Amino acid sequence: METKYYVVSRIDGDYAWLKRTDAEEEPLFIARALLPEAIDEETKLKYELLQYEII
């Protein structure tokens, strides 16, 4: 599995917009239930082995 790095660009209710920081991609719209509870806008995340982790 590939490791990907994101930043939370916007929180929209129960969803968050993630912007990839290590490659050029369209923003990802994802349910907050799949992310760590402590996220806020500008939180940096690592996606690896089907899990998001705050870095």
C-alpha positions as CSV (number, residue, x, y, z in Angstrom):
1,M,0.0,0.0,0.0
2,E,1.1,3.5,-0.8
3,T,1.5,6.1,1.9
4,K,-0.3,9.4,1.2
5,Y,-0.2,12.7,3.0
6,Y,-3.1,15.1,3.3
7,V,-4.1,18.3,5.1
8,V,-7.7,19.0,6.2
9,S,-8.6,22.0,4.0
10,R,-12.2,22.3,5.2
11,I,-14.7,20.7,7.5
12,D,-18.3,20.6,6.3
13,G,-20.6,19.1,9.0
14,D,-20.0,15.3,9.1
15,Y,-17.5,15.5,6.2
16,A,-14.1,16.8,5.5
17,W,-12.2,18.0,2.5
18,L,-8.7,16.6,2.3
19,K,-6.0,18.1,0.1
20,R,-3.1,15.8,-0.9
21,T,0.3,17.4,0.0
22,D,2.7,15.0,-1.6
23,A,1.1,14.8,-5.1
24,E,-1.3,16.7,-7.3
25,E,-4.8,15.3,-7.0
26,E,-8.4,16.5,-6.8
27,P,-9.5,17.2,-3.1
28,L,-11.0,14.2,-1.3
29,F,-14.4,14.5,0.3
30,I,-14.6,12.0,3.1
31,A,-16.8,11.2,6.1
32,R,-15.3,12.4,9.4
33,A,-16.2,9.0,11.0
34,L,-13.3,7.6,9.0
35,L,-10.8,10.2,10.4
36,P,-9.3,10.7,13.9
37,E,-11.6,12.5,16.2
38,A,-9.2,15.3,17.0
39,I,-9.0,16.7,13.5
40,D,-9.5,20.4,12.7
41,E,-8.9,22.5,9.7
42,E,-5.2,22.5,8.7
43,T,-4.6,19.2,10.5
44,K,-1.9,17.1,8.7
45,L,-2.8,13.4,8.1
46,K,-1.0,10.3,6.9
47,Y,-2.9,7.6,5.1
48,E,-1.4,4.2,5.4
49,L,-2.8,0.6,5.6
50,L,-6.4,1.9,5.2
51,Q,-6.1,4.2,8.2
52,Y,-5.7,8.0,8.7
53,E,-3.2,9.2,11.4
54,I,-2.5,12.7,12.6
55,I,1.1,13.7,12.1
